[in-house]
Amino acid sequence: MKFLVLPCDGIGPEITDASVKVLQAANDKYGLGIELEYEDVGFVSLEKHGTTLRDDVLEKAKRCDGVILGTQSHADYPSPERGGRNVSAGFRIGLDLYANVRPARTRSFLESNMKPGKSMDLVIMREATEGFYPDRNMTKGWAEVMPDKDMALSIRKITRRCSERIARQAFVLAMKRRKKVTAIHKSNSFHMTDGLFLEAVQDVAKEFPEVEVDDLLVDASTAHLVRNPEQFDVLVATNFYGDIISDLASELSGSLGLAGSIMASDEHCCAQAQHGSAPDIAGQDLANPSSMILSVAMLLHWIGENKSLENYLRAGAAMSEAVDTVLMDPEKRTRDLGGSYGCKDFSQAVCDALS
């Protein structure tokens, strides 16, 4: 197995190093046979090569068994014409990583941001290759235009193909969980686009008669996530809605710093923390690497399921459990969670728990 490691921007190098350290411990314990190869993306690549993402990096990623992608400071990149290519979007389109899988769960030993007595254990299945994002929904050109300096237009693309395949992934996942899928939409306003998405979900639902299906308007879903999160199992959403509600769910469950995430196609998988690059604390050993470690654990689980490798499944579960073991000790938590540990000490504690 070969993994491509891309530290990227801000705290990316720190949390990537931390997750690789834990991965290597899992590699040794479970005999995963993983080899690591590093490449530059983001600002380091821009300085060296004039672009934040080179095409040959994408081609190399296609030949690897997994990708570990650090956080990016896309908002600070120059324009695409000057080399500021969105790294995440480049991977999602270049490797067709259409399924952005974002779990959110409460932990009994950690304080959540929810009402007392409320708990959460859900997964948001977010379509990641089209929707309202103007850098990935056109073959050529850009899906935002300004006819004049006082007017801006944005084009949204929803296709039956992409809606059906993300829905199918949601139902497959629900079959392994509590057998419920909730489609998030706004078809009362976006009659054609969200109407098509909802129709596609309902069509796919016929293939999974054991799964309960319901749907919610996206605005209503935010209220239900706060008021009654226990009702949710797997939520399936288009790109824009999924991005927003996943951040809400993760923060409600405890912290965005605990939000693991993978981007997957039918053939490729990339681990990427759900949160941003936090350049204000970069290089200070203050970052919480939990999200990145949990994302790598999800990558191992994805490989284990797709290639029928039991040791990868065990390793992924062990990494996730080791993070929880460390988080149980208030002193060993990172500072954003009220503890005193830095990024390096936390990752070492997870390695110790894993061993």
N, C-alpha and C positions, 0 to 999 in steps of 0.2 A: 504494500500500500504506500502510495506517495501523496503527501499533503502539501499544498502550496500555501505558504504563510505570508500574509501581506499586512504589516503593522499599521500603515497609513498614518493618520494625523492625530494631534492632540494627545490624549491619554492612550491612544491606540497602541503604540509600542509597549507601554507598561502593562496594560491588561492582556495584550497578546502574549508577551513574555510570561506572564503569570499563568495563563491558560495552557501554554505550551509546556511549562514546567509540570503542571498537573497531568497533562496528556502523556508526557514522557514517563511519569510514575505509573499511569495506567498501562502504558505500552509495556513496561517492564513486568508488571504484575500479571497481565492477562495475555502476554505474547501476541500483541497485535501486529507486529512487524511493520511499523510505520516509519517511513523516512520523510524527513522534512526538507523542503526547498523554499528559499526565501526570494521574494522579489519586491521591488519598490513600486508603490503607488502613492497618490496624493502629492503633497507638497515636495517631498523628497524626489519623486519622479519628475515633477514639474521643473525643479532646478537642474536635474541631471539630463532630462530628455525633452524638455519643452512641452510635456503633456502630463496630466495627472494619471492617465491610464493609457498604456500602449497596447496596440492590438496583439502584439506577440505575447503579452502577459495573459490575455484572454485565451489565446490559442494554447498556451502552456497549461492553463487551468482546465481546459477541456480534456487534456491527457492525464490529469491527476484524478485521484480517487476522492479527494475532498479539498475544500478551500477554507482557510481561516482568515477572515477579513476584519481588520481593526476598524476603529471609528474614523469617519472622514469629516473634515471641516468644509463641506461643500459650499456653504454660504459665503465663505471667504475666498473661494477660488476666483480666478479671473474668468472672463467670458469663454465659452467653448471655442470661439475663434482664436483665442490666445492660449489655448491648451487646458482650460479649466473644465475638464470632462467629469461629469458626475460618476464617481467610481461605482457606487451601488447600482445605479441605473445601468451602467455599462455591463456589469456582471449579470443583472437580471435579464437584459435583452440579449447579450452575447451568448449566455449559456441557457437562455430560456428558463430562468428560475422563476416560474410563475407562481409558486406556492410559498408565501411568506407565513411560516407557522409560528404563532406567538402565544405561548401558554401564560396563564396568570393564576396563581394560587396563593391562598393565605397559609401561614405557618403558625401553628398554635403557640409556639414559643417566641414569636415576633409580633410586635404591635403593628396592626394594620391601620389604614386610614378610613375604616368603615365603622358603622355603628356597632356598639357592643353586641356580641352574639351572632354577628353576621360572618359568613365565610364564603370563600370563592375557590372554585377549581374548574377552570374553563380553558378552552383553546380557541383563539381567533385564527381562522384560515383566511388570509388576505390575498386576493389576486394582485400580482405585482408587475404586470407587463403592459397594462393599458390604463384606462380610466382617465382621470383629469390631469395626469402628469405629462406635461408637454414635451418632455425630453425622451419619451419612449412610446408614443402612440402614433407616430407617423413613419412611413418608410423613408421619406425625405422631408426636410424642413422641420419646422417647429410649430407646435400646436397652440401657440399664443402669438397674437399679432396686435399691432397698434396702428389702426388706420390714420389716426392723427394723435397729437401729443396729449389730448384729453380723453382718449377712448382706448380701452384695451379689451380684447376679445380672447376667450379661451375655448378650445374645442375639446369635448370629451368623447372618447371612443369606447364603446362597449360592444363586444362581439359574442355571438352565441358560443363559438368554439371555446373562447377563454372562460366564459361564464360556466359552461358545462364542466370543463376539466377541473376548475377550482372547486365547484360544487361536488364533483365526484370524490376529490380528495377529502373534503369535509365529511362526506358520508362514510367513506372507508375508515376514517379516524373515529367517527362516532360509533361504528360497529365494535371498536375495541374499547370504548369507554362506556357511557351511560345511554347510548343510542338515542340521542336527540340532536337535531340540527336546527339552528335559528338563522334565517336569512335576513340580513340587514340591508335596508333599501330606503328609497324615498319616491316610490312609484306614484304617489299621489300628486307629485309635482313634476318629476322627470318621467313622464308617461312612457316614452319610447325607450330611453336608455335603461333606467331602473326597471321598467316594465319587462324589457328583454331579459335582464339579469334574473329577475324573479321567475319568469317563465322557464328559463333554463334550469334553475334550481328545482322547480317543481317537476320538470321532465325527468331529471336525474333521480329525484326522490322515488319514482316508480320502480327503479332498479333495486331499491332498498326498503322493502315493505316493513321490515322490522324496526326501522328508525322513525321516531316521531319527528314531524316537521312543523315548524311554525315560522312566522316572519314578524318583523318589527320595523317600524319607521326608525331611521337612524337617530332622530332627535329623541324619540321615545325610549330607544335602547339605552341612551345615556342615563335617563332617569331610572330605568329598571336595573341597570348595573349598580347604581348607588343604593336603591331601595330593596331590591330582591335579587342579589347576584346568584343565589343558590339555584334559581330556575334555569341557568344556562349550562350547557355542556360544550357543544361546538358551535361557534358563530361563524358564518361565511359571509364575506363582504367584498365589495369592489375595493380598488386600491385606496382611494381617498378616505372612505368611511373606515376601512380597516385600520389605516394608519392612526386615525384619531381615537377610535374606541379602544385600541390595544394599549395606547399610552394611558388612557383613563383607567382601564382595568388593572394594569400593572401597578400604577401608583396607588390605587385603592387597596390592592392586595398587600402592600407593604412598602414597595419602593421600585422605581424604574430601574434602579441599580441591581435588581434581582431578576430582571426580565430577560430570560434566554430567548433565542430566536434563530431559526434557520431559514434560508432561501433554497428551495428545491425545485428541480424539474423531475422528469421521469428517469433521468440518467445522472444528474449532477446534484451536489449539495454543498452549500456554503454556510459556515457558521459565522454569524455576525451579531454582536450585542445590539439590543433594541435601542439603547440610549445614544446620545450624541458624543462629540469628541471632547467636551469640557476643557478647552484650551487654557482656561484660567487656572486650572490646577495641574496642568501637564508638567511632568518632570519633578514633581514634589512628593512622590510616593503616597499620595492621598487618595488615589482612585480606588474604587471598589471593583475588583475583577470578577465578582460573582456572576454577572450577566454573561461575560465572555466565557467563563468556565462552563456555565450551564449550557451555553450555545454549542460549545465543543462536545459536551456530553450528548446533546441532541444529535449532532453530526454522527457520532459513533453509533447511536441508536438507529439512525436512518440507514447507515451502511449495514448494520447488523440485520435489519429487517429486509432490506433490498437485496442483500447478498447472502442471506441465511447464514450469518456468522454469529454463533452463540457467544463467543468471547467478546465480540464488539457490543452485543446487547448487555452483557454483564458489566463490561467496562463503563459503558455510558451510565448505567444505573448506579454503579459504585461512585462515579464522579459526582453525580447529583446528590447522592446520599452523604458523601464526604463534605460537600458544601453545607448541607443542613446540619451535620454534626458540629462543624465549626461555628455556625451561626447560633447554635444552642447556648454557647458560652458568651455572655454579654461582653466580657473583656476582650474576646478575640474578634469581635465584629469591627468592621472599618468605621471610621469616624462619622460617616453619613448615617450610620445605623446606631450611633451612640457608643461605639467601642473606641479602642485606642490603637488598633492595628493599622499598619499601612498596607499598601498593595503587596509588597514582597512578603511581609510576615503572614498575611492572610493566605497567600498562595502556598507558602511553606506549611502552614497549619492544615490546609486541605490535603496536601501531599502526605503529611503524617497520618491524617485520618484515613486516607485511602490505603495507606500501607498497613 
